[in-house]
Amino acid sequence: MKSFRHIVPTLAALTLAALLVGCGKKSTPTGVSPLDETPPAAPSHVMGMPDLENGCVILQWTPSTSPNVRGYEVLSYLPSPDRENAWVVITETEADVTQYPLAGVTQTTIEYYRVRAVTPSGKHSEWSAVTMIILEPMGGSTEDDGEVMLPKPRNP
């Protein structure tokens, strides 16, 4: 019986050692996938549309077809000698916002815009196509019947 008493503690120690063999090793847990680092698809159909109700022009776009989009960056081409990059982020929107009201102008102005999608991990899509918009002052003019006519943006 004496030898049997030594076998039980030895088996228990060996079993515990077998269970602990993998401790401290790096491994990927089962069922967990790494973040998707694929950049999202670019938004498309960027254009300016008149908002006659509010007297402004709305820049709008078709959203990215990618499912994992946090939002959009809207950039305007604003060349300046004090910076190297002429494209400047003018706003960032949430994923469900696909439009941005453009500031009014006092004289006819040609402006260029592009949009890109951003994922929660900060990955950016390719740029949308560059869109040129000719903005005209939104002060409007009054015709003979008293109706105010607001100029429309032109998307050449």
C-alpha positions in Angstrom: 0.0 0.0 0.0 2.9 2.2 0.6 3.8 2.4 -3.0 0.2 3.3 -4.0 0.3 6.4 -1.7 3.2 7.7 -3.6 1.6 7.1 -7.0 -1.5 9.3 -6.4 0.4 12.5 -5.6 2.8 11.8 -8.4 -0.1 11.4 -10.9 -1.7 14.5 -9.6 1.5 16.5 -10.0 2.0 15.1 -13.6 -1.6 16.0 -14.5 -1.1 19.5 -13.2 2.2 19.9 -15.1 0.5 18.7 -18.3 -2.2 21.3 -18.0 0.3 24.1 -17.3 2.6 23.3 -20.3 1.1 26.0 -22.5 1.2 28.8 -19.9 3.1 31.9 -20.9 3.2 31.1 -24.6 1.6 33.6 -27.1 -1.2 32.3 -29.0 -4.3 33.6 -30.9 -7.5 32.8 -29.0 -10.0 30.7 -30.9 -12.8 32.6 -32.5 -11.1 36.0 -32.4 -10.1 37.6 -35.7 -7.7 40.5 -36.1 -9.0 43.9 -37.2 -9.7 44.1 -40.9 -7.0 46.4 -42.2 -8.4 46.6 -45.7 -9.0 50.2 -46.7 -12.7 51.0 -47.5 -14.1 51.6 -50.9 -14.0 55.3 -52.0 -17.2 57.3 -51.9 -18.5 58.3 -55.4 -20.7 60.8 -57.3 -19.5 63.9 -55.5 -21.6 66.9 -56.6 -23.0 70.2 -55.6 -26.8 70.6 -55.3 -28.7 73.8 -54.6 -30.6 73.9 -51.4 -33.2 76.5 -52.3 -34.9 76.3 -48.9 -31.8 77.4 -47.1 -30.2 79.5 -49.9 -27.0 77.5 -50.1 -25.2 74.8 -52.0 -24.9 71.3 -50.5 -21.9 69.1 -51.4 -23.2 65.5 -51.4 -21.8 62.1 -52.3 -22.7 58.4 -52.6 -21.4 56.6 -49.5 -18.7 54.0 -49.5 -19.9 50.4 -50.2 -17.7 49.1 -47.4 -19.5 48.1 -44.2 -16.8 49.3 -41.8 -16.8 53.1 -42.3 -16.5 55.5 -39.3 -17.0 58.6 -41.4 -15.8 60.8 -44.3 -13.2 63.5 -44.7 -14.2 66.4 -47.1 -11.3 68.2 -48.7 -11.1 71.4 -50.6 -8.3 72.5 -53.0 -6.9 75.6 -51.3 -3.4 76.4 -52.6 -1.3 78.5 -50.4 2.5 79.3 -50.3 2.6 78.6 -46.5 1.8 74.9 -46.8 3.0 72.1 -49.0 -0.3 70.3 -49.5 -3.0 72.3 -51.3 -5.8 69.8 -50.3 -7.2 70.8 -46.9 -9.7 68.9 -44.7 -12.6 71.2 -44.3 -14.8 68.9 -42.3 -15.2 65.3 -41.1 -18.6 63.7 -41.0 -20.1 60.6 -39.3 -20.7 57.5 -41.5 -24.4 58.3 -42.0 -23.8 61.9 -43.1 -23.1 62.2 -46.9 -23.5 65.9 -47.4 -21.9 69.2 -46.3 -23.2 72.7 -46.8 -20.7 74.9 -48.7 -20.0 78.5 -47.5 -21.6 81.3 -49.4 -19.5 83.4 -51.8 -19.7 87.0 -52.7 -18.4 86.5 -56.3 -18.5 83.7 -58.8 -15.9 81.2 -57.6 -14.5 77.9 -58.9 -13.9 75.4 -56.2 -12.6 71.8 -56.2 -13.6 69.1 -53.7 -12.9 65.4 -53.0 -14.1 63.0 -50.3 -12.6 59.9 -48.7 -14.0 57.3 -46.3 -12.3 56.5 -43.0 -12.5 53.2 -40.9 -12.6 53.0 -37.1 -9.0 52.0 -37.2 -8.1 55.1 -39.2 -7.6 53.5 -42.6 -8.5 55.8 -45.5 -10.1 54.9 -48.8 -8.8 56.1 -52.2 -10.0 59.6 -53.0 -13.3 60.2 -54.8 -13.0 61.8 -58.2 -12.2 65.5 -58.0 -15.4 67.6 -58.5 -15.2 71.2 -59.8 -18.1 73.3 -58.6 -18.8 76.9 -59.9 -20.4 78.7 -57.0 -22.3 81.9 -57.6 -23.4 84.5 -55.0 -26.6 83.2 -53.4 -28.0 86.7 -52.8 -30.5 86.0 -55.5 -32.3 88.3 -57.8 -35.9 89.4 -58.0 -37.9 88.9 -61.2 -40.9 91.0 -62.2 -43.3 88.7 -60.3 -41.4 89.2 -57.0 -40.2 85.6 -56.9 -36.6 85.3 -55.7 -34.4 83.3 -58.1 -31.3 81.7 -56.5 -28.4 80.8 -58.9 -27.7 77.1 -59.1 -24.2 75.7 -58.8 -22.7 74.4 -62.1 -21.0 71.0 -62.1 -19.1 71.1 -65.4 
